[in-house]
Each structure stands twice: as structure tokens, then as C-alpha cells.
Amino acid sequence: MAIVGGLRARLIRDSLFHMVYDALDDLGWFDVGRKHKTLSFPSVPVDPLVEVKFNTVSIGDLGTLAENWELGSNMSEFRWTIFVDVFAESEMLGLHLSRDIADLMSGRFPSIGRGRPTLTVLNYTQATPSAIFTCEVEDVVTDRAQNFPNPWQKNWYSVSFDLLDYYGDEND
């Protein structure tokens, strides 16, 4: 039986948060003794119009776009547009961190288990989460905000990408 609806969306979001956090941890971004201030990684998106603490990494999405995938079935492609925002203390830190995130999502870090542009979705309703399905990652783009008046927006970098989730109904 396939997981559908709000539970599916929550598990995708939770799996993405944990994957990015764990990968950045594997790359040493949260290590003590680094030359930059500690990273903050809230589990909910931040509002960029309200003051954001430097070195905050935040994941948000623009929702999903559904497209029927097979004629005669409920199989559809659900495309999530995801943004990972980095509010860095310096230009160099923002550049480095945002490009690490882009390469994580593009599958360019096989040394830490990120050798493919995919997201393995785990079932966090279980005491020991297990893999239940995989989403594909496409169209990874990095961008830097320009001409923002607030100091926390000066080194605002963003990584955007699409997560593709293919499924039908609860009987699949």
C-alpha cells in the first residue's frame, strides 16, 4: 500500500531536512573550531523579510505541480520546487556553503553517500525509520540575492531544485 496525501508530503519534507542536515554534518559544517560562526538549521522555513541570524540555512518549498503520467491510471508526477536558503556571514562562506548544497543535491559527493541526484524517503512514523521510496532531483540552480536593503540579506544565497515524486493511489 502506497503512502499518499499529507503523510507522504510530511515524510518527503522530513527526509529532505534530515538528508541535507546529515550531509552538511558529514562535510564538517557543524564541527566545533571552524573559522565561522555556528550554523543554524531550523526545521521550518524562515521569513527572509524578518531579521535572520547569520549562517542560517533554511529549507522551503513552493508547493507541488501534478501532471498525469500514465493514461488509464492514477499514476502522476508530483514536482516539488524546493529552495535551500543560506544567510551567510560573508560572501565566501555563502558561496562555499551554497555550492556544497548544490553538489549534494546533484549527487556529486559519493564519499558521503550522495553519489546520485535522488532523495531516499524514510518512514519516520516507525521507531527505526526505513526507506520506502525515492524521489529524483532535477534542475539544481544556485542564485544570489541582489540589492536587498537589510544586512542579513547581503550574503543571501539560494539553491533551488525540483523533487520529482511518482505515485498513484493508496492501492499502488
N, CA, C and O of each residue as an XYZ file, in Angstrom:
688
protein
N       0.845     -1.178      0.000
C       0.000      0.000      0.000
C       0.889      1.241      0.000
O       1.777      1.372      0.843
N       0.654      2.143     -0.939
C       1.442      3.374     -1.068
C       1.037      4.386     -0.001
O      -0.117      4.438      0.424
N       1.989      5.168      0.409
C       1.716      6.276      1.327
C       1.346      7.472      0.468
O       2.081      7.821     -0.456
N       0.212      8.107      0.761
C      -0.306      9.210     -0.050
C      -0.677     10.393      0.841
O      -0.612     10.313      2.068
N      -1.064     11.479      0.201
C      -1.608     12.639      0.895
C      -0.613     13.376      1.770
O       0.576     13.462      1.465
N      -1.139     13.906      2.870
C      -0.329     14.704      3.778
C       0.810     13.943      4.420
O       1.886     14.503      4.630
N       0.593     12.669      4.736
C       1.666     11.870      5.332
C       2.828     11.755      4.350
O       3.986     11.884      4.747
N       2.536     11.518      3.088
C       3.596     11.413      2.080
C       4.375     12.736      2.001
O       5.606     12.733      1.984
N       3.665     13.844      1.954
C       4.317     15.163      1.881
C       5.205     15.401      3.107
O       6.330     15.885      2.977
N       4.700     15.063      4.287
C       5.491     15.236      5.524
C       6.745     14.387      5.513
O       7.813     14.854      5.908
N       6.630     13.141      5.066
C       7.791     12.252      5.040
C       8.839     12.729      4.036
O      10.038     12.615      4.292
N       8.398     13.261      2.901
C       9.338     13.823      1.927
C      10.059     15.012      2.550
O      11.284     15.107      2.478
N       9.309     15.909      3.155
C       9.901     17.113      3.770
C      10.864     16.740      4.893
O      11.969     17.277      4.967
N      10.449     15.824      5.767
C      11.320     15.387      6.872
C      12.583     14.709      6.350
O      13.675     14.946      6.866
N      12.439     13.873      5.334
C      13.597     13.172      4.771
C      14.572     14.147      4.126
O      15.786     13.979      4.236
N      14.045     15.164      3.455
C      14.910     16.171      2.842
C      15.685     16.934      3.915
O      16.892     17.135      3.786
N      14.992     17.357      4.972
C      15.657     18.086      6.058
C      16.779     17.229      6.651
O      17.906     17.700      6.797
N      16.475     15.985      6.988
C      17.475     15.113      7.610
C      18.635     14.818      6.661
O      19.789     14.772      7.089
N      18.340     14.619      5.383
C      19.406     14.328      4.426
C      20.361     15.507      4.306
O      21.577     15.321      4.358
N      19.831     16.726      4.146
C      20.701     17.904      3.999
C      21.478     18.135      5.290
O      22.681     18.390      5.249
N      20.804     18.049      6.435
C      21.492     18.255      7.708
C      22.621     17.225      7.894
O      23.752     17.586      8.217
N      22.300     15.957      7.687
C      23.301     14.893      7.877
C      24.471     15.042      6.907
O      25.620     14.817      7.286
N      24.190     15.419      5.664
C      25.260     15.586      4.675
C      26.161     16.764      5.049
O      27.384     16.664      4.946
N      25.569     17.875      5.479
C      26.392     19.018      5.906
C      27.220     18.650      7.135
O      28.366     19.078      7.268
N      26.640     17.861      8.024
C      27.381     17.388      9.188
C      28.555     16.505      8.749
O      29.664     16.643      9.265
N      28.310     15.602      7.799
C      29.379     14.740      7.278
C      30.499     15.564      6.642
O      31.664     15.169      6.687
N      30.149     16.701      6.054
C      31.144     17.571      5.428
C      31.842     18.485      6.435
O      32.740     19.245      6.071
N      31.428     18.410      7.694
C      32.101     19.165      8.745
C      31.559     20.557      8.997
O      32.179     21.332      9.726
N      30.420     20.898      8.415
C      29.887     22.251      8.573
C      29.464     22.577     10.003
O      29.397     23.753     10.358
N      29.182     21.587     10.823
C      28.753     21.831     12.199
C      29.879     21.574     13.204
O      29.656     21.636     14.413
N      31.083     21.288     12.709
C      32.215     20.992     13.593
C      32.593     22.200     14.451
O      32.513     23.346     14.009
N      33.000     21.918     15.672
C      33.490     22.953     16.573
C      34.879     23.383     16.081
O      35.649     22.568     15.572
N      35.179     24.656     16.240
C      36.503     25.138     15.873
C      36.606     25.657     14.449
O      37.694     26.034     14.014
N      35.509     25.685     13.715
C      35.559     26.265     12.364
C      35.734     27.774     12.486
O      35.441     28.351     13.533
N      36.201     28.402     11.441
C      36.510     29.830     11.479
C      35.273     30.722     11.339
O      35.385     31.946     11.413
N      34.128     30.137     11.144
C      32.900     30.927     11.024
C      32.000     30.675     12.236
O      32.202     29.728     12.996
N      31.009     31.544     12.392
C      30.025     31.346     13.450
C      29.253     30.056     13.176
O      29.166     29.605     12.034
N      28.709     29.482     14.213
C      27.961     28.228     14.125
C      26.784     28.347     13.153
O      26.133     29.389     13.074
N      26.524     27.258     12.414
C      25.366     27.222     11.526
C      24.101     26.965     12.327
O      24.103     26.217     13.305
N      23.035     27.594     11.897
C      21.706     27.347     12.439
C      20.891     26.705     11.316
O      20.941     27.163     10.175
N      20.144     25.652     11.633
C      19.383     24.934     10.604
C      17.994     24.616     11.159
O      17.725     23.477     11.539
N      17.104     25.624     11.207
C      15.760     25.375     11.744
C      14.985     24.392     10.867
O      15.208     24.312      9.659
N      14.087     23.658     11.481
C      13.320     22.649     10.739
C      12.140     23.248      9.983
O      11.431     22.530      9.277
N      11.921     24.542     10.120
C      10.859     25.230      9.384
C      11.480     26.366      8.572
O      12.528     26.888      8.953
N      10.851     26.759      7.456
C      11.399     27.852      6.654
C      11.421     29.164      7.448
O      10.559     29.408      8.291
N      12.417     29.995      7.163
C      12.472     31.316      7.795
C      11.859     32.345      6.856
O      11.780     32.129      5.646
N      11.429     33.458      7.422
C      10.893     34.565      6.642
C      12.052     35.516      6.349
O      12.564     36.142      7.277
N      12.482     35.647      5.102
C      13.638     36.478      4.790
C      13.392     37.976      4.985
O      14.331     38.771      4.925
N      12.140     38.362      5.215
C      11.840     39.772      5.442
C      11.958     40.158      6.911
O      11.964     41.341      7.252
N      12.053     39.152      7.779
C      12.268     39.365      9.208
C      13.724     39.019      9.485
O      14.247     38.068      8.904
N      14.389     39.764     10.354
C      15.816     39.567     10.571
C      16.163     38.094     10.794
O      15.571     37.411     11.630
N      17.140     37.632     10.020
C      17.596     36.252     10.071
C      19.031     36.259     10.598
O      19.866     37.033     10.130
N      19.310     35.400     11.565
C      20.653     35.280     12.130
C      21.621     34.808     11.049
O      21.287     33.931     10.252
N      22.827     35.393     11.020
C      23.835     34.955     10.059
C      24.109     33.466     10.200
O      24.029     32.903     11.292
N      24.430     32.845      9.084
C      24.762     31.428      8.971
C      23.567     30.521      9.257
O      23.697     29.434      9.821
N      22.406     31.008      8.847
C      21.190     30.207      8.918
C      20.950     29.553      7.564
O      21.045     30.198      6.519
N      20.638     28.270      7.602
C      20.268     27.505      6.412
C      18.811     27.111      6.600
O      18.438     26.590      7.651
N      17.987     27.354      5.591
C      16.550     27.124      5.722
C      16.008     26.466      4.460
O      16.374     26.840      3.346
N      15.137     25.486      4.645
C      14.516     24.798      3.506
C      13.047     25.193      3.416
O      12.317     25.154      4.407
N      12.627     25.572      2.217
C      11.224     25.902      1.955
C      10.822     25.355      0.597
O      11.666     24.900     -0.175
N       9.528     25.403      0.313
C       9.068     24.932     -0.993
C       7.945     25.820     -1.502
O       7.318     26.561     -0.745
N       7.713     25.725     -2.798
C       6.626     26.480     -3.431
C       5.416     25.598     -3.694
O       4.524     25.980     -4.452
N       5.374     24.433     -3.082
C       4.266     23.514     -3.318
C       4.595     22.544     -4.435
O       5.753     22.399     -4.825
N       3.560     21.874     -4.951
C       3.771     20.852     -5.971
C       2.938     21.143     -7.203
O       1.898     21.799     -7.147
N       3.430     20.637     -8.307
C       2.710     20.679     -9.567
C       2.485     19.234     -9.974
O       3.445     18.475    -10.106
N       1.238     18.841    -10.175
C       0.927     17.451    -10.536
C       0.676     17.343    -12.033
O       0.032     18.198    -12.642
N       1.200     16.275    -12.603
C       0.998     16.000    -14.021
C       0.722     14.519    -14.180
O       1.478     13.684    -13.683
N      -0.382     14.184    -14.886
C      -0.685     12.773    -15.123
C       0.451     12.152    -15.912
O       0.977     12.748    -16.852
N       0.822     10.936    -15.511
C       1.991     10.300    -16.088
C       1.628      9.129    -16.991
O       2.301      8.881    -17.991
N       0.575      8.417    -16.645
C       0.145      7.265    -17.447
C      -1.333      7.408    -17.783
O      -2.138      7.767    -16.923
N      -1.684      7.132    -19.011
C      -3.097      7.128    -19.391
C      -3.772      5.905    -18.782
O      -3.211      4.810    -18.784
N      -4.969      6.101    -18.268
C      -5.731      4.985    -17.727
C      -5.365      4.586    -16.311
O      -5.827      3.553    -15.826
N      -4.540      5.385    -15.633
C      -4.211      5.080    -14.237
C      -4.126      6.389    -13.455
O      -4.207      7.481    -14.018
N      -3.963      6.249    -12.167
C      -3.799      7.425    -11.310
C      -2.338      7.833    -11.158
O      -2.034      8.769    -10.419
N      -1.426      7.139    -11.851
C      -0.001      7.442    -11.732
C       0.256      8.874    -12.198
O      -0.121      9.261    -13.305
N       0.903      9.646    -11.338
C       1.197     11.037    -11.647
C       2.607     11.389    -11.216
O       3.207     10.723    -10.373
N       3.116     12.445    -11.811
C       4.390     13.021    -11.395
C       4.060     14.257    -10.566
O       3.355     15.154    -11.027
N       4.572     14.296     -9.350
C       4.410     15.450     -8.490
C       5.764     16.134     -8.399
O       6.734     15.542     -7.926
N       5.830     17.368     -8.846
C       7.090     18.119     -8.902
C       7.064     19.189     -7.810
O       6.280     20.137     -7.859
N       7.944     19.008     -6.828
C       8.109     19.980     -5.748
C       9.217     20.941     -6.140
O      10.291     20.494     -6.542
N       8.999     22.227     -6.040
C      10.074     23.198     -6.214
C      10.568     23.570     -4.824
O       9.825     24.121     -4.011
N      11.834     23.260     -4.565
C      12.438     23.422     -3.239
C      13.481     24.536     -3.281
O      14.189     24.703     -4.274
N      13.563     25.294     -2.188
C      14.608     26.303     -2.025
C      15.352     26.029     -0.731
O      14.738     25.817      0.314
N      16.673     26.034     -0.804
C      17.504     25.986      0.393
C      18.204     27.339      0.450
O      19.076     27.630     -0.369
N      17.820     28.154      1.414
C      18.378     29.497      1.556
C      19.513     29.501      2.555
O      19.439     28.856      3.601
N      20.568     30.237      2.224
C      21.736     30.387      3.083
C      21.911     31.877      3.345
O      22.121     32.657      2.417
N      21.824     32.267      4.608
C      22.065     33.653      5.013
C      23.423     33.673      5.702
O      23.521     33.427      6.904
N      24.464     33.963      4.939
C      25.837     33.790      5.405
C      26.420     35.065      6.005
O      25.978     36.176      5.710
N      27.423     34.871      6.854
C      28.125     35.999      7.466
C      29.091     36.663      6.492
O      29.496     37.805      6.710
N      29.469     35.957      5.408
C      30.378     36.535      4.419
C      30.065     35.959      3.046
O      29.409     34.926      2.913
N      30.550     36.655      2.038
C      30.342     36.206      0.667
C      30.997     34.846      0.426
O      30.395     33.965     -0.187
N      32.218     34.676      0.904
C      32.933     33.417      0.678
C      32.249     32.235      1.366
O      32.163     31.147      0.795
N      31.765     32.446      2.583
C      31.062     31.379      3.282
C      29.772     31.026      2.540
O      29.462     29.848      2.363
N      29.024     32.036      2.107
C      27.785     31.795      1.368
C      28.023     31.058      0.067
O      27.269     30.152     -0.287
N      29.072     31.445     -0.650
C      29.413     30.782     -1.896
C      29.778     29.318     -1.642
O      29.267     28.421     -2.312
N      30.656     29.085     -0.678
C      31.119     27.730     -0.373
C      29.954     26.835      0.065
O      29.770     25.744     -0.474
N      29.176     27.297      1.037
C      28.082     26.500      1.586
C      27.000     26.239      0.535
O      26.513     25.115      0.416
N      26.623     27.263     -0.221
C      25.565     27.067     -1.222
C      26.007     26.108     -2.321
O      25.199     25.319     -2.810
N      27.275     26.165     -2.714
C      27.751     25.236     -3.748
C      27.889     23.821     -3.213
O      27.696     22.860     -3.957
N      28.223     23.673     -1.922
C      28.206     22.329     -1.326
C      26.793     21.757     -1.370
O      26.602     20.590     -1.711
N      25.805     22.576     -1.027
C      24.409     22.110     -1.036
C      23.986     21.749     -2.454
O      23.333     20.726     -2.663
N      24.352     22.581     -3.432
C      24.000     22.286     -4.833
C      24.615     20.958     -5.272
O      23.949     20.148     -5.916
N      25.872     20.737     -4.928
C      26.516     19.479     -5.320
C      25.976     18.281     -4.539
O      25.963     17.166     -5.059
N      25.531     18.495     -3.298
C      24.858     17.418     -2.560
C      23.612     16.974     -3.319
O      23.386     15.780     -3.519
N      22.809     17.947     -3.739
C      21.557     17.627     -4.414
C      21.799     17.061     -5.814
O      20.982     16.296     -6.328
N      22.917     17.436     -6.425
C      23.253     16.938     -7.763
C      23.931     15.568     -7.723
O      24.187     14.972     -8.769
N      24.223     15.069     -6.517
C      24.826     13.740     -6.386
C      26.315     13.723     -6.668
O      26.821     12.765     -7.252
N      27.029     14.767     -6.264
C      28.462     14.858     -6.559
C      29.353     14.602     -5.342
O      30.540     14.927     -5.367
N      28.793     14.025     -4.284
C      29.566     13.710     -3.077
C      29.433     12.222     -2.735
O      28.874     11.885     -1.692
N      29.939     11.325     -3.597
C      29.812      9.901     -3.291
C      30.546      9.508     -2.006
O      30.202      8.497     -1.394
N      31.548     10.283     -1.585
C      32.313      9.946     -0.376
C      31.449      9.965      0.884
O      31.816      9.364      1.894
N      30.298     10.655      0.832
C      29.396     10.676      1.989
C      28.025     10.082      1.635
O      27.027     10.370      2.295
N      27.992      9.267      0.605
C      26.751      8.591      0.236
C      25.819      9.406     -0.631
O      24.653      9.041     -0.782
N      26.296     10.503     -1.207
C      25.460     11.341     -2.066
C      25.992     11.284     -3.492
O      26.395     12.303     -4.053
N      25.992     10.082     -4.078
C      26.529      9.879     -5.408
C      25.489      9.889     -6.514
O      25.818      9.654     -7.676
N      24.234     10.161     -6.162
C      23.162     10.208     -7.163
C      22.231     11.369     -6.837
O      22.062     11.714     -5.667
N      21.626     11.975     -7.854
C      20.690     13.076     -7.605
C      19.298     12.549     -7.218
O      18.334     12.679     -7.972
N      19.227     11.962     -6.037
C      17.974     11.392     -5.547
C      17.808     11.722     -4.064
O      18.755     12.123     -3.389
N      16.599     11.546     -3.585
C      16.284     11.649     -2.167
C      15.592     10.360     -1.758
O      14.531     10.024     -2.284
N      16.189      9.643     -0.824
C      15.556      8.454     -0.275
C      14.617      8.917      0.834
O      15.043      9.565      1.790
N      13.344      8.582      0.700
C      12.337      8.987      1.681
C      12.205      7.878      2.715
O      11.982      6.713      2.385
N      12.347      8.275      3.971
C      12.276      7.333      5.086
C      10.931      7.447      5.784
O      10.309      8.509      5.788
N      10.491      6.346      6.371
C       9.235      6.330      7.117
C       9.521      6.681      8.572
O       9.859      5.811      9.374
N       9.385      7.959      8.907
C       9.666      8.441     10.259
C       8.532      8.144     11.246
O       8.600      8.560     12.402
N       7.483      7.424     10.798
C       6.444      7.002     11.739
C       6.869      5.737     12.466
O       6.211      5.318     13.419
N       7.973      5.119     12.024
C       8.486      3.904     12.654
C       9.584      4.263     13.653
O      10.270      5.273     13.493
N       9.746      3.432     14.685
C      10.803      3.655     15.679
C      12.180      3.643     15.013
O      13.044      4.451     15.351
N      12.374      2.739     14.084
C      13.601      2.706     13.288
C      13.186      2.989     11.848
O      12.711      2.090     11.154
N      13.364      4.249     11.385
C      12.897      4.605     10.034
C      13.538      3.753      8.953
O      14.740      3.488      8.976
N      12.714      3.330      8.005
C      13.204      2.539      6.878
C      12.866      3.260      5.579
O      11.929      4.056      5.521
N      13.643      2.970      4.538
C      13.418      3.567      3.226
C      12.122      3.027      2.629
O      11.860      1.825      2.675
N      11.312      3.933      2.067
C      10.045      3.489      1.480
C       9.920      3.831     -0.004
O       9.228      3.123     -0.736
N      10.567      4.888     -0.460
C      10.590      5.209     -1.884
C      11.653      6.278     -2.124
O      12.252      6.801     -1.185
N      11.871      6.586     -3.385
C      12.905      7.553     -3.768
C      12.303      8.624     -4.663
O      11.462      8.339     -5.516
N      12.743      9.855     -4.457
C      12.386     10.962     -5.347
C      13.625     11.347     -6.146
O      14.749     11.239     -5.654
N      13.417     11.790     -7.367
C      14.517     12.255     -8.201
C      14.727     13.749     -7.986
O      13.784     14.476     -7.674
N      15.969     14.206     -8.155
C      16.308     15.622     -8.053
C      16.681     16.106     -9.445
O      17.503     15.485    -10.120
N      16.084     17.211     -9.879
C      16.373     17.790    -11.183
C      16.527     19.302    -11.070
O      16.079     19.925    -10.108
N      17.165     19.862    -12.070
C      17.229     21.315    -12.261
C      17.793     22.072    -11.061
O      17.172     23.015    -10.571
N      18.968     21.661    -10.591
C      19.619     22.323     -9.464
C      20.222     23.644     -9.950
O      20.986     23.669    -10.915
N      19.870     24.733     -9.274
C      20.327     26.070     -9.649
C      20.751     26.816     -8.390
O      20.083     26.733     -7.360
N      21.867     27.549     -8.474
C      22.254     28.430     -7.366
C      22.051     29.866     -7.801
O      22.179     30.205     -8.977
N      21.730     30.706     -6.823
C      21.454     32.109     -7.105
C      21.867     32.932     -5.896
O      21.937     32.416     -4.780
N      22.135     34.190     -6.116
C      22.474     35.094     -5.022
C      21.576     36.305     -5.108
O      21.405     36.899     -6.172
N      21.004     36.664     -3.972
C      20.129     37.829     -3.914
C      20.928     39.093     -4.217
O      22.105     39.185     -3.866
N      20.303     40.047     -4.855
C      20.948     41.305     -5.208
C      20.135     42.485     -4.684
O      18.905     42.448     -4.671
N      20.831     43.524     -4.255
C      20.222     44.816     -3.913
C      19.163     44.746     -2.820
O      18.125     45.400     -2.922
N      19.412     43.966     -1.786
C      18.493     43.945     -0.663
C      18.981     44.929      0.394
O      20.185     45.014      0.636
N      18.086     45.668      1.026
C      18.487     46.736      1.949
C      18.893     46.264      3.353
O      19.519     47.022      4.095
N      18.555     45.052      3.720
C      18.801     44.598      5.085
C      20.122     43.856      5.187
O      20.472     43.105      4.277
N      20.869     44.046      6.278
C      22.195     43.437      6.402
C      22.180     41.911      6.348
O      23.122     41.318      5.823
N      21.146     41.256      6.872
C      21.120     39.791      6.857
C      20.881     39.242      5.448
O      21.062     38.047      5.216
N      20.482     40.094      4.516
C      20.235     39.664      3.147
C      21.448     39.887      2.230
O      21.424     39.486      1.066
N      22.494     40.516      2.743
C      23.653     40.871      1.924
C      24.311     39.646      1.301
O      24.689     39.683      0.130
N      24.452     38.580      2.047
C      25.070     37.347      1.552
C      24.057     36.214      1.545
O      24.304     35.123      2.060
N      22.911     36.505      0.948
C      21.820     35.545      0.859
C      21.989     34.754     -0.440
O      21.854     35.297     -1.536
N      22.282     33.487     -0.297
C      22.409     32.578     -1.431
C      21.251     31.603     -1.383
O      20.737     31.279     -0.312
N      20.848     31.141     -2.550
C      19.744     30.193     -2.611
C      20.077     29.079     -3.590
O      20.638     29.314     -4.660
N      19.727     27.885     -3.208
C      19.851     26.719     -4.084
C      18.426     26.241     -4.332
O      17.697     25.938     -3.387
N      18.033     26.176     -5.581
C      16.697     25.666     -5.895
C      16.832     24.397     -6.723
O      17.804     24.205     -7.454
N      15.837     23.546     -6.588
C      15.812     22.300     -7.363
C      14.399     21.760     -7.332
O      13.569     22.183     -6.527
N      14.142     20.828     -8.214
C      12.848     20.145     -8.241
C      13.025     18.739     -7.710
O      13.978     18.043     -8.059
N      12.095     18.328     -6.862
C      11.999     16.938     -6.405
C      10.845     16.309     -7.164
O       9.733     16.838     -7.153
N      11.095     15.191     -7.820
C      10.052     14.503     -8.570
C       9.623     13.258     -7.820
O      10.435     12.391     -7.495
N       8.334     13.191     -7.553
C       7.735     12.083     -6.819
C       6.672     11.457     -7.714
O       5.718     12.127     -8.110
N       6.833     10.182     -8.033
C       5.899      9.473     -8.892
C       5.081      8.499     -8.058
O       5.640      7.625     -7.397
N       3.751      8.646     -8.085
C       2.903      7.670     -7.413
C       1.471      7.799     -7.881
O       1.089      8.787     -8.507
N       0.692      6.792     -7.569
C      -0.711      6.742     -7.962
C      -1.632      6.935     -6.782
O      -1.803      8.055     -6.300
N      -2.230      5.848     -6.310
C      -3.137      5.954     -5.168
C      -2.723      4.950     -4.099
O      -1.710      4.265     -4.242
N      -3.498      4.866     -3.040
C      -3.115      4.015     -1.895
C      -3.112      2.526     -2.214
O      -2.643      1.726     -1.404
N      -3.621      2.142     -3.365
C      -3.615      0.727     -3.754
C      -2.397      0.335     -4.576
O      -2.226     -0.839     -4.905
N      -1.538      1.312     -4.915
C      -0.330      1.024     -5.718
C       0.717      0.336     -4.875
O       1.797      0.015     -5.373
